[in-house]
Amino acid sequence: YLGAVTEITYNLLHIGERTQVQTVIHKYTSLESLVAGLKQHMQELQSWDAVYAVAFFSGEQDKGYVCRSRYSAEKQLKRFFLYFGINPIRILFEWFSRITWIETLALNIAFRYFTRDNQSFLDKFEGYTFFMESDRLSKEIASRFGVQLPTIQQTFIIPEANLLEFLTPLSHLLRKKQLIPNMLDIVP
């Protein structure tokens, strides 16, 4: 299947003094529990502005987070490792994360030691919304040394009712072919 977006309409949200973003993460150790958690948090949206999930392979196990985010006027930052701005350590991580075992090790360490279930973080708005920008800088620096860092991003639009039926066989097929993605971003 091939799709093309020909027009997009944005609905802007006035955030006023709420210039930070609070994110509460929930940890899961299977695709089944992750999808169930995602559905549950979507039904309980209430005062949250966004709900999304991130999954990754951990050997033969799947792990991931369901995140709920909202704009906040709170000023005391407690940074989430994904939303740290551009810095030399992040750029090195961007380079070495292209080696599958390093990426898997780093994600497992972060999952086990740097995050707790139902943990709340508060980040700067810019870090939250533009966390992928460090990838651009990493590529530019690497290209100065003649190193290309290609990224392939596949996007699938799956009806919510079929999400688990899509992810489970995909997980098995990727493992069978020894194709390990860095992360699976799931945005309902």
OpenMM code with the backbone's topology and positions (N, CA, C; nanometers):
from openmm import Vec3, app, unit

residues = "TYR LEU GLY ALA VAL THR GLU ILE THR TYR ASN LEU LEU HIS ILE GLY GLU ARG THR GLN VAL GLN THR VAL ILE HIS LYS TYR THR SER LEU GLU SER LEU VAL ALA GLY LEU LYS GLN HIS MET GLN GLU LEU GLN SER TRP ASP ALA VAL TYR ALA VAL ALA PHE PHE SER GLY GLU GLN ASP LYS GLY TYR VAL CYS ARG SER ARG TYR SER ALA GLU LYS GLN LEU LYS ARG PHE PHE LEU TYR PHE GLY ILE ASN PRO ILE ARG ILE LEU PHE GLU TRP PHE SER ARG ILE THR TRP ILE GLU THR LEU ALA LEU ASN ILE ALA PHE ARG TYR PHE THR ARG ASP ASN GLN SER PHE LEU ASP LYS PHE GLU GLY TYR THR PHE PHE MET GLU SER ASP ARG LEU SER LYS GLU ILE ALA SER ARG PHE GLY VAL GLN LEU PRO THR ILE GLN GLN THR PHE ILE ILE PRO GLU ALA ASN LEU LEU GLU PHE LEU THR PRO LEU SER HIS LEU LEU ARG LYS LYS GLN LEU ILE PRO ASN MET LEU ASP ILE VAL PRO".split()
positions = [
    Vec3(0.0836, -0.1182, 0.0000),
    Vec3(0.0000, 0.0000, 0.0000),
    Vec3(0.0881, 0.1246, 0.0000),
    Vec3(0.0393, 0.2279, -0.0649),
    Vec3(0.1101, 0.3537, -0.0697),
    Vec3(0.0098, 0.4638, -0.0415),
    Vec3(0.0465, 0.5562, 0.0453),
    Vec3(-0.0421, 0.6676, 0.0762),
    Vec3(0.0322, 0.7978, 0.0638),
    Vec3(-0.0413, 0.9027, 0.0341),
    Vec3(0.0177, 1.0364, 0.0256),
    Vec3(-0.0747, 1.1345, 0.0959),
    Vec3(-0.0165, 1.2213, 0.1763),
    Vec3(-0.0938, 1.3253, 0.2431),
    Vec3(-0.0876, 1.4484, 0.1542),
    Vec3(-0.2027, 1.4984, 0.1145),
    Vec3(-0.2052, 1.6143, 0.0250),
    Vec3(-0.2455, 1.7426, 0.0960),
    Vec3(-0.3046, 1.7297, 0.2138),
    Vec3(-0.3453, 1.8489, 0.2869),
    Vec3(-0.3556, 1.8157, 0.4349),
    Vec3(-0.3087, 1.9075, 0.5186),
    Vec3(-0.3173, 1.8897, 0.6630),
    Vec3(-0.3720, 2.0183, 0.7235),
    Vec3(-0.4633, 2.0042, 0.8179),
    Vec3(-0.5148, 2.1191, 0.8914),
    Vec3(-0.4716, 2.1050, 1.0361),
    Vec3(-0.4082, 2.2089, 1.0894),
    Vec3(-0.3635, 2.2077, 1.2280),
    Vec3(-0.4622, 2.2840, 1.3146),
    Vec3(-0.4896, 2.2307, 1.4312),
    Vec3(-0.5656, 2.3026, 1.5327),
    Vec3(-0.4667, 2.3462, 1.6385),
    Vec3(-0.4406, 2.4745, 1.6478),
    Vec3(-0.3432, 2.5260, 1.7435),
    Vec3(-0.4049, 2.5335, 1.8821),
    Vec3(-0.3231, 2.5045, 1.9815),
    Vec3(-0.3661, 2.5052, 2.1204),
    Vec3(-0.2948, 2.6174, 2.1932),
    Vec3(-0.3705, 2.7077, 2.2532),
    Vec3(-0.3103, 2.8164, 2.3305),
    Vec3(-0.2659, 2.7598, 2.4660),
    Vec3(-0.1346, 2.7680, 2.4951),
    Vec3(-0.0840, 2.7113, 2.6206),
    Vec3(-0.0534, 2.8181, 2.7247),
    Vec3(-0.0559, 2.9450, 2.6858),
    Vec3(-0.0368, 3.0537, 2.7825),
    Vec3(0.0935, 3.0417, 2.8592),
    Vec3(0.0844, 3.0398, 2.9916),
    Vec3(0.2018, 3.0328, 3.0798),
    Vec3(0.2563, 2.8906, 3.0949),
    Vec3(0.1882, 2.7951, 3.0395),
    Vec3(0.2306, 2.6547, 3.0533),
    Vec3(0.3400, 2.6246, 2.9512),
    Vec3(0.4625, 2.6603, 2.9835),
    Vec3(0.5734, 2.6493, 2.8886),
    Vec3(0.6634, 2.5284, 2.9151),
    Vec3(0.6241, 2.4427, 3.0068),
    Vec3(0.6964, 2.3178, 3.0324),
    Vec3(0.6022, 2.2025, 2.9973),
    Vec3(0.6570, 2.0822, 2.9893),
    Vec3(0.5739, 1.9651, 2.9601),
    Vec3(0.5978, 1.8594, 3.0672),
    Vec3(0.4891, 1.8193, 3.1329),
    Vec3(0.4947, 1.7109, 3.2312),
    Vec3(0.4657, 1.5806, 3.1581),
    Vec3(0.5473, 1.4797, 3.1825),
    Vec3(0.5272, 1.3474, 3.1232),
    Vec3(0.5301, 1.2439, 3.2340),
    Vec3(0.4277, 1.1606, 3.2390),
    Vec3(0.4241, 1.0477, 3.3322),
    Vec3(0.4392, 0.9216, 3.2493),
    Vec3(0.5361, 0.8386, 3.2887),
    Vec3(0.5621, 0.7164, 3.2128),
    Vec3(0.5135, 0.5932, 3.2889),
    Vec3(0.4710, 0.4958, 3.2114),
    Vec3(0.4268, 0.3674, 3.2657),
    Vec3(0.5044, 0.2600, 3.1911),
    Vec3(0.5648, 0.1687, 3.2656),
    Vec3(0.6521, 0.0658, 3.2076),
    Vec3(0.5749, -0.0639, 3.1826),
    Vec3(0.6095, -0.1296, 3.0712),
    Vec3(0.5464, -0.2564, 3.0353),
    Vec3(0.6515, -0.3531, 2.9832),
    Vec3(0.6275, -0.4821, 3.0049),
    Vec3(0.7250, -0.5834, 2.9644),
    Vec3(0.6687, -0.6829, 2.8634),
    Vec3(0.5667, -0.6423, 2.7904),
    Vec3(0.5148, -0.7233, 2.6797),
    Vec3(0.4329, -0.6329, 2.5889),
    Vec3(0.4199, -0.6734, 2.4633),
    Vec3(0.3373, -0.5959, 2.3710),
    Vec3(0.1911, -0.5970, 2.4143),
    Vec3(0.1462, -0.7114, 2.4672),
    Vec3(0.0072, -0.7225, 2.5110),
    Vec3(-0.0240, -0.6207, 2.6207),
    Vec3(0.0624, -0.6139, 2.7222),
    Vec3(0.0367, -0.5204, 2.8319),
    Vec3(0.0564, -0.3757, 2.7869),
    Vec3(0.1500, -0.3508, 2.6961),
    Vec3(0.1730, -0.2156, 2.6442),
    Vec3(0.0499, -0.1645, 2.5690),
    Vec3(-0.0035, -0.2467, 2.4794),
    Vec3(-0.1216, -0.2061, 2.4018),
    Vec3(-0.2416, -0.1883, 2.4945),
    Vec3(-0.2579, -0.2770, 2.5916),
    Vec3(-0.3683, -0.2622, 2.6881),
    Vec3(-0.3524, -0.1325, 2.7679),
    Vec3(-0.2302, -0.1029, 2.8115),
    Vec3(-0.2045, 0.0209, 2.8848),
    Vec3(-0.2300, 0.1437, 2.8001),
    Vec3(-0.1903, 0.1382, 2.6732),
    Vec3(-0.2136, 0.2496, 2.5822),
    Vec3(-0.3636, 0.2747, 2.5668),
    Vec3(-0.4392, 0.1686, 2.5462),
    Vec3(-0.5852, 0.1823, 2.5318),
    Vec3(-0.6482, 0.2373, 2.6598),
    Vec3(-0.6036, 0.1883, 2.7742),
    Vec3(-0.6573, 0.2348, 2.9024),
    Vec3(-0.6315, 0.3845, 2.9210),
    Vec3(-0.5080, 0.4277, 2.8949),
    Vec3(-0.4754, 0.5689, 2.9144),
    Vec3(-0.5433, 0.6582, 2.8108),
    Vec3(-0.5718, 0.6070, 2.6933),
    Vec3(-0.6479, 0.6848, 2.5947),
    Vec3(-0.7914, 0.7047, 2.6420),
    Vec3(-0.8487, 0.6030, 2.7073),
    Vec3(-0.9854, 0.6152, 2.7581),
    Vec3(-0.9925, 0.7097, 2.8775),
    Vec3(-0.8819, 0.7209, 2.9518),
    Vec3(-0.8764, 0.8060, 3.0714),
    Vec3(-0.8008, 0.9352, 3.0424),
    Vec3(-0.8179, 0.9918, 2.9245),
    Vec3(-0.7408, 1.1062, 2.8799),
    Vec3(-0.7516, 1.2257, 2.9745),
    Vec3(-0.8694, 1.2606, 3.0164),
    Vec3(-0.8968, 1.3704, 3.1102),
    Vec3(-0.8139, 1.4941, 3.0806),
    Vec3(-0.7206, 1.5305, 3.1661),
    Vec3(-0.6456, 1.6557, 3.1505),
    Vec3(-0.5128, 1.6382, 3.0760),
    Vec3(-0.4916, 1.5242, 3.0136),
    Vec3(-0.3667, 1.5007, 2.9409),
    Vec3(-0.3813, 1.5477, 2.7974),
    Vec3(-0.2749, 1.6085, 2.7437),
    Vec3(-0.2781, 1.6585, 2.6063),
    Vec3(-0.2330, 1.5539, 2.5053),
    Vec3(-0.1589, 1.4535, 2.5492),
    Vec3(-0.1090, 1.3514, 2.4567),
    Vec3(-0.0868, 1.2196, 2.5298),
    Vec3(-0.1109, 1.1111, 2.4598),
    Vec3(-0.0782, 0.9765, 2.5075),
    Vec3(-0.0107, 0.9055, 2.3904),
    Vec3(0.1022, 0.8405, 2.4178),
    Vec3(0.1768, 0.7730, 2.3126),
    Vec3(0.2597, 0.6620, 2.3765),
    Vec3(0.3185, 0.5775, 2.2938),
    Vec3(0.3969, 0.4652, 2.3460),
    Vec3(0.5271, 0.4512, 2.2681),
    Vec3(0.6256, 0.3930, 2.3341),
    Vec3(0.7543, 0.3603, 2.2744),
    Vec3(0.7843, 0.2159, 2.3139),
    Vec3(0.8135, 0.1313, 2.2147),
    Vec3(0.8461, -0.0087, 2.2427),
    Vec3(0.9831, -0.0405, 2.1847),
    Vec3(1.0497, -0.1404, 2.2445),
    Vec3(1.1789, -0.1845, 2.1922),
    Vec3(1.1980, -0.3316, 2.2232),
    Vec3(1.2875, -0.3935, 2.1459),
    Vec3(1.3189, -0.5345, 2.1656),
    Vec3(1.4237, -0.5479, 2.2747),
    Vec3(1.4071, -0.6479, 2.3582),
    Vec3(1.5039, -0.6788, 2.4634),
    Vec3(1.5254, -0.8290, 2.4590),
    Vec3(1.6154, -0.8717, 2.3714),
    Vec3(1.6311, -1.0161, 2.3504),
    Vec3(1.5030, -1.0702, 2.2899),
    Vec3(1.4454, -1.1703, 2.3531),
    Vec3(1.3187, -1.2265, 2.3055),
    Vec3(1.1985, -1.1598, 2.3698),
    Vec3(1.2222, -1.0630, 2.4553),
    Vec3(1.1135, -0.9931, 2.5247),
    Vec3(1.0937, -0.8551, 2.4617),
    Vec3(0.9705, -0.8068, 2.4679),
    Vec3(0.9398, -0.6712, 2.4242),
    Vec3(0.9166, -0.5872, 2.5493),
    Vec3(0.9692, -0.4650, 2.5482),
    Vec3(0.9509, -0.3729, 2.6593),
    Vec3(0.9066, -0.2389, 2.6028),
    Vec3(0.8553, -0.1557, 2.6913),
    Vec3(0.8189, -0.0238, 2.6428),
    Vec3(0.7546, 0.0622, 2.7489),
    Vec3(0.7241, 0.1831, 2.7053),
    Vec3(0.6614, 0.2834, 2.7910),
    Vec3(0.5339, 0.3335, 2.7254),
    Vec3(0.4342, 0.3604, 2.8073),
    Vec3(0.3220, 0.4430, 2.7648),
    Vec3(0.3413, 0.5740, 2.8385),
    Vec3(0.3377, 0.6823, 2.7644),
    Vec3(0.3622, 0.8150, 2.8213),
    Vec3(0.2370, 0.9007, 2.8085),
    Vec3(0.2091, 0.9743, 2.9140),
    Vec3(0.1020, 1.0738, 2.9124),
    Vec3(0.1682, 1.2090, 2.9346),
    Vec3(0.1376, 1.3056, 2.8496),
    Vec3(0.2006, 1.4369, 2.8608),
    Vec3(0.0957, 1.5470, 2.8623),
    Vec3(0.1319, 1.6569, 2.9304),
    Vec3(0.0475, 1.7759, 2.9311),
    Vec3(0.1346, 1.8983, 2.9559),
    Vec3(0.0861, 2.0110, 2.9095),
    Vec3(0.1573, 2.1363, 2.9309),
    Vec3(0.1432, 2.1758, 3.0771),
    Vec3(0.2481, 2.2397, 3.1304),
    Vec3(0.2505, 2.2735, 3.2722),
    Vec3(0.3163, 2.4102, 3.2922),
    Vec3(0.2729, 2.4795, 3.3966),
    Vec3(0.3345, 2.6072, 3.4354),
    Vec3(0.4418, 2.5851, 3.5417),
    Vec3(0.4570, 2.4617, 3.5900),
    Vec3(0.5584, 2.4282, 3.6909),
    Vec3(0.6973, 2.4610, 3.6351),
    Vec3(0.7873, 2.5074, 3.7210),
    Vec3(0.9196, 2.5497, 3.6750),
    Vec3(1.0338, 2.4569, 3.7172),
    Vec3(1.0143, 2.3732, 3.8181),
    Vec3(1.1204, 2.2855, 3.8693),
    Vec3(1.1366, 2.1664, 3.7758),
    Vec3(1.2376, 2.1701, 3.6883),
    Vec3(1.2563, 2.0664, 3.5878),
    Vec3(1.3057, 1.9356, 3.6489),
    Vec3(1.2552, 1.8268, 3.5967),
    Vec3(1.3053, 1.6924, 3.6250),
    Vec3(1.3067, 1.6243, 3.4890),
    Vec3(1.4218, 1.6244, 3.4237),
    Vec3(1.4328, 1.5901, 3.2820),
    Vec3(1.4180, 1.4404, 3.2561),
    Vec3(1.3481, 1.4082, 3.1466),
    Vec3(1.3345, 1.2718, 3.0960),
    Vec3(1.4458, 1.2518, 2.9940),
    Vec3(1.5188, 1.1403, 3.0013),
    Vec3(1.6391, 1.1222, 2.9201),
    Vec3(1.6137, 1.1373, 2.7704),
    Vec3(1.4937, 1.1074, 2.7210),
    Vec3(1.4660, 1.1236, 2.5788),
    Vec3(1.4631, 1.2697, 2.5360),
    Vec3(1.4331, 1.3588, 2.6294),
    Vec3(1.4106, 1.4981, 2.5933),
    Vec3(1.5249, 1.5905, 2.6323),
    Vec3(1.6400, 1.5359, 2.6661),
    Vec3(1.7568, 1.6208, 2.6904),
    Vec3(1.7917, 1.6888, 2.5586),
    Vec3(1.8321, 1.8114, 2.5669),
    Vec3(1.8679, 1.8851, 2.4467),
    Vec3(1.9925, 1.8288, 2.3811),
    Vec3(2.0365, 1.8984, 2.2811),
    Vec3(2.1558, 1.8570, 2.2072),
    Vec3(2.2787, 1.8792, 2.2954),
    Vec3(2.3566, 1.7728, 2.3155),
    Vec3(2.4810, 1.7817, 2.3916),
    Vec3(2.5757, 1.6733, 2.3398),
    Vec3(2.7059, 1.6837, 2.3709),
    Vec3(2.8033, 1.5877, 2.3157),
    Vec3(2.7720, 1.4420, 2.3500),
    Vec3(2.7233, 1.4141, 2.4693),
    Vec3(2.6925, 1.2752, 2.5068),
    Vec3(2.5787, 1.2216, 2.4214),
    Vec3(2.4785, 1.3044, 2.3979),
    Vec3(2.3655, 1.2610, 2.3156),
    Vec3(2.4122, 1.2336, 2.1718),
    Vec3(2.5005, 1.3182, 2.1200),
    Vec3(2.5498, 1.2982, 1.9832),
    Vec3(2.6279, 1.1673, 1.9741),
    Vec3(2.7135, 1.1389, 2.0725),
    Vec3(2.7857, 1.0102, 2.0733),
    Vec3(2.6877, 0.8940, 2.0792),
    Vec3(2.5849, 0.9071, 2.1639),
    Vec3(2.4842, 0.8014, 2.1740),
    Vec3(2.4148, 0.7820, 2.0388),
    Vec3(2.3835, 0.8916, 1.9699),
    Vec3(2.3196, 0.8817, 1.8378),
    Vec3(2.4072, 0.8014, 1.7415),
    Vec3(2.5383, 0.8213, 1.7490),
    Vec3(2.6287, 0.7477, 1.6611),
    Vec3(2.6328, 0.6000, 1.6984),
    Vec3(2.6552, 0.5715, 1.8273),
    Vec3(2.6725, 0.4326, 1.8699),
    Vec3(2.5417, 0.3549, 1.8771),
    Vec3(2.4278, 0.4238, 1.8824),
    Vec3(2.2995, 0.3535, 1.8890),
    Vec3(2.2677, 0.2822, 1.7585),
    Vec3(2.3440, 0.3088, 1.6546),
    Vec3(2.3238, 0.2391, 1.5280),
    Vec3(2.3824, 0.0980, 1.5326),
    Vec3(2.4532, 0.0671, 1.6397),
    Vec3(2.5027, -0.0681, 1.6641),
    Vec3(2.3989, -0.1341, 1.7547),
    Vec3(2.3315, -0.2338, 1.7044),
    Vec3(2.2130, -0.2905, 1.7681),
    Vec3(2.2354, -0.3273, 1.9140),
    Vec3(2.3433, -0.3963, 1.9459),
    Vec3(2.3616, -0.4425, 2.0835),
    Vec3(2.3840, -0.3247, 2.1794),
    Vec3(2.4459, -0.2166, 2.1308),
    Vec3(2.4649, -0.0985, 2.2160),
    Vec3(2.3311, -0.0316, 2.2423),
    Vec3(2.2496, -0.0167, 2.1381),
    Vec3(2.1158, 0.0429, 2.1538),
    Vec3(2.0318, -0.0387, 2.2514),
    Vec3(2.0307, -0.1694, 2.2348),
    Vec3(1.9524, -0.2566, 2.3229),
    Vec3(2.0020, -0.2479, 2.4664),
    Vec3(2.1331, -0.2495, 2.4853),
    Vec3(2.1905, -0.2369, 2.6190),
    Vec3(2.1505, -0.1041, 2.6832),
    Vec3(2.1635, 0.0054, 2.6096),
    Vec3(2.1304, 0.1377, 2.6637),
    Vec3(1.9824, 0.1475, 2.7014),
    Vec3(1.8946, 0.0971, 2.6157),
    Vec3(1.7514, 0.1014, 2.6458),
    Vec3(1.7172, 0.0158, 2.7675),
    Vec3(1.7809, -0.1003, 2.7792),
    Vec3(1.7552, -0.1857, 2.8953),
    Vec3(1.8067, -0.1232, 3.0250),
    Vec3(1.9227, -0.0593, 3.0205),
    Vec3(1.9755, 0.0088, 3.1395),
    Vec3(1.8813, 0.1216, 3.1800),
    Vec3(1.8376, 0.2011, 3.0816),
    Vec3(1.7448, 0.3106, 3.1115),
    Vec3(1.6137, 0.2562, 3.1683),
    Vec3(1.5642, 0.1475, 3.1109),
    Vec3(1.4381, 0.0880, 3.1559),
    Vec3(1.4495, 0.0376, 3.2992),
    Vec3(1.5613, -0.0252, 3.3299),
    Vec3(1.5774, -0.0863, 3.4621),
    Vec3(1.6189, 0.0129, 3.5709),
    Vec3(1.7116, 0.1031, 3.5393),
    Vec3(1.7721, 0.1848, 3.6444),
    Vec3(1.7318, 0.3320, 3.6450),
    Vec3(1.6856, 0.3850, 3.5327),
    Vec3(1.6617, 0.5292, 3.5262),
    Vec3(1.5150, 0.5684, 3.5176),
    Vec3(1.4272, 0.4706, 3.5141),
    Vec3(1.2843, 0.5019, 3.5129),
    Vec3(1.2103, 0.4080, 3.6077),
    Vec3(1.1090, 0.4643, 3.6716),
    Vec3(1.0194, 0.3864, 3.7568),
    Vec3(0.8787, 0.3941, 3.6986),
    Vec3(0.7991, 0.2937, 3.7242),
    Vec3(0.6617, 0.2962, 3.6777),
    Vec3(0.5878, 0.4121, 3.7440),
    Vec3(0.5088, 0.4823, 3.6656),
    Vec3(0.4289, 0.5966, 3.7117),
    Vec3(0.5167, 0.7148, 3.7550),
    Vec3(0.6368, 0.7232, 3.7011),
    Vec3(0.7285, 0.8315, 3.7336),
    Vec3(0.6928, 0.9546, 3.6511),
    Vec3(0.7045, 1.0713, 3.7126),
    Vec3(0.6710, 1.1970, 3.6478),
    Vec3(0.7979, 1.2773, 3.6180),
    Vec3(0.8017, 1.3366, 3.4986),
    Vec3(0.9134, 1.4204, 3.4558),
    Vec3(0.8591, 1.5554, 3.4131),
    Vec3(0.9438, 1.6575, 3.4192),
    Vec3(0.9062, 1.7901, 3.3724),
    Vec3(1.0203, 1.8429, 3.2869),
    Vec3(0.9893, 1.8703, 3.1604),
    Vec3(1.0907, 1.9121, 3.0637),
    Vec3(1.0553, 2.0456, 3.0015),
    Vec3(1.1567, 2.1074, 2.9452),
    Vec3(1.1345, 2.2288, 2.8682),
    Vec3(1.0538, 2.1926, 2.7445),
    Vec3(0.9679, 2.2830, 2.7047),
    Vec3(0.8830, 2.2610, 2.5881),
    Vec3(0.9658, 2.2277, 2.4642),
    Vec3(1.0740, 2.3011, 2.4420),
    Vec3(1.1559, 2.2810, 2.3232),
    Vec3(1.2192, 2.1414, 2.3212),
    Vec3(1.2702, 2.0948, 2.4352),
    Vec3(1.3288, 1.9614, 2.4405),
    Vec3(1.2267, 1.8530, 2.4131),
    Vec3(1.1057, 1.8722, 2.4631),
    Vec3(0.9978, 1.7750, 2.4436),
    Vec3(0.9551, 1.7678, 2.2971),
    Vec3(0.9371, 1.8830, 2.2347),
    Vec3(0.8821, 1.8822, 2.0999),
    Vec3(0.9851, 1.8611, 1.9907),
    Vec3(1.1134, 1.8908, 2.0188),
    Vec3(1.2143, 1.8814, 1.9143),
    Vec3(1.3261, 1.7860, 1.9510),
    Vec3(1.2952, 1.6785, 2.0244),
    Vec3(1.4007, 1.5887, 2.0703),
    Vec3(1.4708, 1.5155, 1.9570),
    Vec3(1.4116, 1.5113, 1.8383),
    Vec3(1.4752, 1.4429, 1.7257),
    Vec3(1.5815, 1.5292, 1.6584),
    Vec3(1.5881, 1.6571, 1.6896),
    Vec3(1.6816, 1.7471, 1.6241),
    Vec3(1.8277, 1.7056, 1.6437),
    Vec3(1.8609, 1.6408, 1.7543),
    Vec3(2.0004, 1.6001, 1.7740),
    Vec3(2.0428, 1.4987, 1.6687),
    Vec3(1.9496, 1.4222, 1.6143),
    Vec3(1.9800, 1.3279, 1.5083),
    Vec3(2.0342, 1.4021, 1.3865),
    Vec3(1.9748, 1.5157, 1.3539),
    Vec3(2.0208, 1.5964, 1.2409),
    Vec3(2.1643, 1.6422, 1.2631),
    Vec3(2.1936, 1.6929, 1.3836),
    Vec3(2.3280, 1.7404, 1.4137),
    Vec3(2.4290, 1.6250, 1.4125),
    Vec3(2.3899, 1.5110, 1.4650),
    Vec3(2.4775, 1.3925, 1.4637),
    Vec3(2.5154, 1.3549, 1.3217),
    Vec3(2.4185, 1.3585, 1.2310),
    Vec3(2.4443, 1.3253, 1.0911),
    Vec3(2.5376, 1.4273, 1.0263),
    Vec3(2.5157, 1.5543, 1.0562),
    Vec3(2.6012, 1.6592, 0.9973),
    Vec3(2.7466, 1.6431, 1.0418),
    Vec3(2.7674, 1.6198, 1.1702),
    Vec3(2.9039, 1.6047, 1.2223),
    Vec3(2.9688, 1.4797, 1.1623),
    Vec3(2.8952, 1.3697, 1.1584),
    Vec3(2.9503, 1.2457, 1.1018),
    Vec3(2.9873, 1.2644, 0.9553),
    Vec3(2.9055, 1.3382, 0.8802),
    Vec3(2.9342, 1.3559, 0.7366),
    Vec3(3.0625, 1.4364, 0.7150),
    Vec3(3.0996, 1.5217, 0.8104),
    Vec3(3.2268, 1.5959, 0.7996),
    Vec3(3.3458, 1.5014, 0.8007),
    Vec3(3.3270, 1.3825, 0.8605),
    Vec3(3.4332, 1.2819, 0.8658),
    Vec3(3.4130, 1.1743, 0.7600),
    Vec3(3.3203, 1.1984, 0.6672),
    Vec3(3.2954, 1.1040, 0.5593),
    Vec3(3.2110, 0.9842, 0.5996),
    Vec3(3.1436, 0.9922, 0.7142),
    Vec3(3.0606, 0.8823, 0.7619),
    Vec3(2.9139, 0.9175, 0.7387),
    Vec3(2.8428, 0.8283, 0.6732),
    Vec3(2.7004, 0.8485, 0.6506),
    Vec3(2.6219, 0.7725, 0.7566),
    Vec3(2.5224, 0.8360, 0.8145),
    Vec3(2.4364, 0.7729, 0.9154),
    Vec3(2.2932, 0.7692, 0.8619),
    Vec3(2.2661, 0.6763, 0.7706),
    Vec3(2.1304, 0.6717, 0.7143),
    Vec3(2.0295, 0.6225, 0.8180),
    Vec3(1.9116, 0.6773, 0.8099),
    Vec3(1.8028, 0.6349, 0.8975),
    Vec3(1.6852, 0.5973, 0.8100),
    Vec3(1.6300, 0.4812, 0.8336),
    Vec3(1.5103, 0.4383, 0.7623),
    Vec3(1.3970, 0.4406, 0.8627),
    Vec3(1.2952, 0.5172, 0.8325),
    Vec3(1.1796, 0.5244, 0.9217),
    Vec3(1.0581, 0.4771, 0.8449),
    Vec3(0.9980, 0.3713, 0.8939),
    Vec3(0.8772, 0.3174, 0.8340),
    Vec3(0.7581, 0.3686, 0.9147),
    Vec3(0.6539, 0.4092, 0.8475),
    Vec3(0.5327, 0.4564, 0.9139),
    Vec3(0.4165, 0.3713, 0.8661),
    Vec3(0.3412, 0.3202, 0.9597),
    Vec3(0.2233, 0.2406, 0.9285),
    Vec3(0.1036, 0.3034, 0.9989),
    Vec3(-0.0078, 0.3077, 0.9322),
    Vec3(-0.1313, 0.3563, 0.9941),
    Vec3(-0.2186, 0.2340, 1.0146),
    Vec3(-0.2390, 0.2011, 1.1418),
    Vec3(-0.3082, 0.0782, 1.1793),
    Vec3(-0.4321, 0.1148, 1.2618),
    Vec3(-0.5484, 0.0593, 1.2292),
    Vec3(-0.6645, 0.0832, 1.3148),
    Vec3(-0.6355, 0.0352, 1.4578),
    Vec3(-0.6802, 0.1101, 1.5558),
    Vec3(-0.6521, 0.0778, 1.6957),
    Vec3(-0.6888, -0.0657, 1.7306),
    Vec3(-0.7996, -0.1128, 1.6779),
    Vec3(-0.8459, -0.2490, 1.7096),
    Vec3(-0.7482, -0.3550, 1.6595),
    Vec3(-0.6641, -0.3216, 1.5605),
    Vec3(-0.5718, -0.4187, 1.5015),
    Vec3(-0.4268, -0.3985, 1.5442),
    Vec3(-0.4014, -0.3096, 1.6389),
    Vec3(-0.2646, -0.2757, 1.6761),
    Vec3(-0.1857, -0.3971, 1.7255),
    Vec3(-0.2392, -0.4713, 1.8203),
    Vec3(-0.1681, -0.5872, 1.8735),
    Vec3(-0.1517, -0.6946, 1.7664),
    Vec3(-0.2542, -0.7135, 1.6824),
    Vec3(-0.2466, -0.8122, 1.5753),
    Vec3(-0.1439, -0.7731, 1.4695),
    Vec3(-0.1071, -0.6458, 1.4631),
    Vec3(-0.0014, -0.5995, 1.3739),
    Vec3(0.1354, -0.6133, 1.4406),
    Vec3(0.1476, -0.5677, 1.5659),
    Vec3(0.2771, -0.5641, 1.6341),
    Vec3(0.3330, -0.7031, 1.6646),
    Vec3(0.2483, -0.7963, 1.7044),
    Vec3(0.2962, -0.9290, 1.7439),
    Vec3(0.3635, -1.0033, 1.6278),
    Vec3(0.2971, -1.0195, 1.5128),
    Vec3(0.3669, -1.0873, 1.4023),
    Vec3(0.4854, -1.0058, 1.3496),
    Vec3(0.4748, -0.8721, 1.3540),
    Vec3(0.5874, -0.7887, 1.3120),
    Vec3(0.7089, -0.8167, 1.3993),
    Vec3(0.6882, -0.8246, 1.5293),
    Vec3(0.7955, -0.8539, 1.6238),
    Vec3(0.8619, -0.9881, 1.5909),
    Vec3(0.7808, -1.0901, 1.5656),
    Vec3(0.8344, -1.2237, 1.5331),
    Vec3(0.9095, -1.2220, 1.4000),
    Vec3(0.8536, -1.1546, 1.3001),
    Vec3(0.9164, -1.1502, 1.1680),
    Vec3(1.0500, -1.0753, 1.1723),
    Vec3(1.0539, -0.9612, 1.2405),
    Vec3(1.1785, -0.8846, 1.2491),
    Vec3(1.2870, -0.9647, 1.3206),
    Vec3(1.2495, -1.0328, 1.4284),
    Vec3(1.3485, -1.1152, 1.4993),
    Vec3(1.3989, -1.2297, 1.4113),
    Vec3(1.3071, -1.2926, 1.3395),
    Vec3(1.3447, -1.4036, 1.2522),
    Vec3(1.4441, -1.3578, 1.1450),
    Vec3(1.4240, -1.2384, 1.0932),
    Vec3(1.5123, -1.1837, 0.9887),
    Vec3(1.6315, -1.1091, 1.0478),
    Vec3(1.6419, -1.1086, 1.1810),
    Vec3(1.7489, -1.0391, 1.2536),
    Vec3(1.7566, -0.8911, 1.2177),
    Vec3(1.6381, -0.8295, 1.2070),
    Vec3(1.6251, -0.6863, 1.1840),
    Vec3(1.5700, -0.6244, 1.3118),
    Vec3(1.6542, -0.5602, 1.3854),
    Vec3(1.6145, -0.5067, 1.5151),
    Vec3(1.5991, -0.3542, 1.5042),
    Vec3(1.4757, -0.3049, 1.5130),
    Vec3(1.4566, -0.1591, 1.5063),
    Vec3(1.5042, -0.0931, 1.6347),
    Vec3(1.5465, 0.0339, 1.6236),
    Vec3(1.5856, 0.1063, 1.7451),
    Vec3(1.4675, 0.1160, 1.8405),
    Vec3(1.3584, 0.1684, 1.7915),
    Vec3(1.2375, 0.1804, 1.8732),
    Vec3(1.1156, 0.1777, 1.7823),
    Vec3(1.0056, 0.1420, 1.8409),
    Vec3(0.8767, 0.1497, 1.7724),
    Vec3(0.7978, 0.2604, 1.8404),
    Vec3(0.7700, 0.3690, 1.7693),
    Vec3(0.6885, 0.4768, 1.8218),
    Vec3(0.5437, 0.4484, 1.7873),
    Vec3(0.4569, 0.4569, 1.8859),
    Vec3(0.3161, 0.4259, 1.8654),
    Vec3(0.2359, 0.5483, 1.9083),
    Vec3(0.1725, 0.6120, 1.8116),
    Vec3(0.0952, 0.7333, 1.8379),
    Vec3(-0.0491, 0.7074, 1.7982),
    Vec3(-0.1383, 0.7015, 1.8961),
    Vec3(-0.2794, 0.6752, 1.8618),
    Vec3(-0.3458, 0.7947, 1.7952),
] * unit.nanometer
topology = app.Topology()
chain = topology.addChain("A")
for resn in residues:
    res = topology.addResidue(resn, chain)
    for name in ("N", "CA", "C"):
        topology.addAtom(name, app.Element.getBySymbol(name[0]), res)
